[in-house]
């Protein structure tokens, strides 16, 4: 069958600049560039190009430009994406696979929320001169403290639940070793440790050689595939996360193809080399809330009640009621992943159409937990499309304790959002198990970039806090008075619990 | 401006908040000697520029020795016909030992609403029987404030009272004849400079629940966080002022959770993390736990408060001292004031000092 598919990008090569050095050929894992022996020059096949921009960055002569190619007559209804997808499916007869987070044009609530600042009646605080505190605790808090006083001494009698202390309200989201390369995985671990925050192992276990060094800054995941899970894995951690769902693909599981299951991944995941690692859609021991509770307490038992247990769900329609059940089932932290959340591979239909924006989910979960008087019994982490420090500030003001960043962290490492993670050919060495590609990412350099991102965002958060006249992040948490909506309908303002701008 | 302002300020829990600045003053005789209002009225006059005549008020402790065992309920009626409802309500839930109109001077040009005081003892019935007297009174006061339009309870403690309204403090004092009629061992006062709200008699300070009163100068930037946390414990802010939030936080921590002011001060205005990190292990753990558990009650932004209840008067400013506070002593008298000049205007103190941010000034009744 003759393919009707058109290129998505056009490779533009400046013939005068190109000196046929072949760097682009070496850099491109998608075989776009090749050397034409007859013409004695480097040529390109645009139809293979995914737009990852690797060759552009590494061309020593700056001879390349990769530009998106909009081929069809513009049509706001029959948008080009639909035309291309139909053609693809007409040829393949299959589900369209993709990766990263939803790129559909849906309302981005972050962009409809504005922040406050102090003027006259309340002084703003200068973050360059005054302390600005971002330290955050994640975990269950008691309703009150019983304090005993004796001669010159105070003692807290209340037994405390384990809590995580982080120096900025930003954590790296769960991304498994397998989905991402060892070097990418390690980059995030190093950055988290150095900054005083946490990374999340995802569902692929924790490489043995990293356990000792990173045990205090790792949230280890227990997902439906139970890969790499044993008592040692749980105990070499700061916290455990039960992954129920993921914003990019709520309601479905995962599939790491056998060709990615290398020797080290096989030993980390505890599965035979070369076999597919399949995560079922549900946990087959969790068909109800009481089952979840049993797993939560099983994990608490295995770790001697010394670690908070987090439960991660995708933001779906009934999220507030589900979250409330999770807290009652014993979760110390709940993580909510919005529909913009990323993934290494997902059917496009799930990515684009299932789940709700995390802003709305967060607002309703926080409000529900308060109405039920259990908000202090858990911490809330939200993720799924946090793009900048302003999104973090807005999330915290809506009621989050902290945020997870996945996509943003990978962009810091080099990702360009070309949405080809599922091919395993990531040119930036992030989402691949090909040793020739993954070695492109030096964990030291990667860690520095990820660390810098944390630092930059933390500085920006401090700036905004100072402007609001707040010098500790806890005074922003759930403080929706500092938010105003713009371009939102009354029902949206109501769900977000904020007033309109000017009100 | 006679309408139910408080009800107008809520829309689906999204709140319109008062913004204001102020002068505050408190004086306590730690020996328990009761004295007249002249001193505090003069001190407030001295700080006249800190207010704009849109609110003034006083809390006085030890004024009703003859009704020591009764809760003294001060009620404001914006419409006189509402009094019937309140009478009925109080008679239903309490044994009303005595009641009378709070005497006011007629020739003061302030257009006051009507004020009444009731001396009551709880008459608990049915499921209310499990409540302590204090919790019962709080519950009923909340019911009047949120359920009976045009009636508002100013104060509800034993042997104490709040007198407040729209006007400069000295005008309010004159209206209620504080100098002539009352003697107390703690006096606190407030002069208000609201920026965006119409004068409303209920919006003036002090705020009171049982015998706990708060006068406050500041605009707290953590209001939303504090308010939403307190809602979880059943405190619903009906007035939407920062002060109300502080009053409820005081009630929760000091009365209900029985934490002493030394600890509560460190919840409202905790040390910075870099200070805590340098403390010795035990202290470090204490402060870390305190901040972790009570993070939603950190009061951020500028404030100075004077909290009082029977036997204790406390002055406190925020942790980076964004609002002024001065303390002074003369014999058994302890002063807390927005300005030193006001203390010096009424006595020659033995000592004045400027407390550090987050360090409470505490006056306690001496044991006899």
Interface residues (C-beta under 8 A of the other chain):
Chain A: X118 X121 X122 X123 X125 X130 X131 X133 X135 X137 X141 X142 X144 X145 X147 X149 X154 X156 X160 X163 X370 X373 X375 X376 X397 X468 X469 X470 X471 X472 X474 X475 X476 X477 X478 X479 X480 X481 X482 X493 X494 X497 X498 X499
Chain B: X11 X12 X13 X14 X15 X17 X19 X20 X21 X195 X218 X219 X221 X222 X223 X224 X225 X228 X229 X231 X232 X233 X257 X259 X260 X263 X272 X273 X274 X285 X286 X289 X290 X291 X292 X293 X294 X295 X296 X298 X299 X300 X301 X302 X319 X320 X322
